[in-house]
């Protein structure tokens, strides 16, 4: 979360001066539900979404678009374990 905050803070001042820019933050669909042993990860992804919403509203006045993308599962061995454990939410 801190990397998203600091990187965004660094580039926004330049975008505001230019009155143009785009910021795309990466969250995760993991912020949509709880999972065991994932509280810090889920918390961080919620924070990314929250800061993106707030900055989107604030930066609209400066013609800077701020969005979040939510990548889904990439087919790996770990993903197949996750899908088998969470099939009710898919």
N, C-alpha and C positions, 0 to 999 in steps of 0.2 A: 504494500500500500504506500509506504513512504517513497518508493521509487516513482510511482505514478504521480504522487503529489509533487515531488521535487522536479521531475522532468517537465510536467505540465506547467508548473510555476515558472520555470526557466523560459519556455517557449512562448507563453501567453503574452509576456510584455512586448515581444517583437511583433506578434500578431495584432495586438491592440494598436500599436503604432502604425502598422500597415493597414489597419481596418479590414483585415482579411485573414482567414486561416481555418484550418481543420485540425481537430484533435480526435483521435480514435483510441479509446482505452479498451483494454481486454479484460473482461470479467470471466465468469464461468457459470454454466448452468447449475453448478454446485450451490450457488446462493439461493436456489429455488426450493431446496429441501435440506433437512438436517441429515448428517451421517456421522457414524461413530468415528472418533479420533480425527475429526476434521474441523473442530471448532475454530482454530486459528485461521485455517485456510478459508472457511466459509465467512468468517468475520472480515477478513481482508477483502474478499470479493464483494461483500455487501458495502464496504467502505468505498471501493472503486465505483460502484454503481451510484452511491450517494453523492460522491464528489462530482461525478460526471453530470448528474441531474442539476446540481447547484451551479456548476460552472456553465452548463448549457444555458441556463436562465440568465446568468450574469453576463456571459460573453455574447449573447444574441445582440445586445446593444452595440457591439463592436464588430458585427458581421463575422464572428468566429463561431463555427459550428463545432459542438462537442458531443460525441456519441460514444456508445459502448457496443462492442461486439461480444457475442456469446458463442464461442466455439463449442461444438458438441464433441462427442467421444470419437477418438481415432481408433481404428481397429488394431488393438494390441492384446497381448495376453491379459494384462491388467484390466483392460476394458471389458473383456469377456467375463472376468470374475465380477466386476462391478455390475454389469448388465444382469447376470444371473442372480445377484443379491438384491437388485432393485427393479426387477421386471414389472412390479406393480405400478411404478411411476412412469414407465416409458410409454 
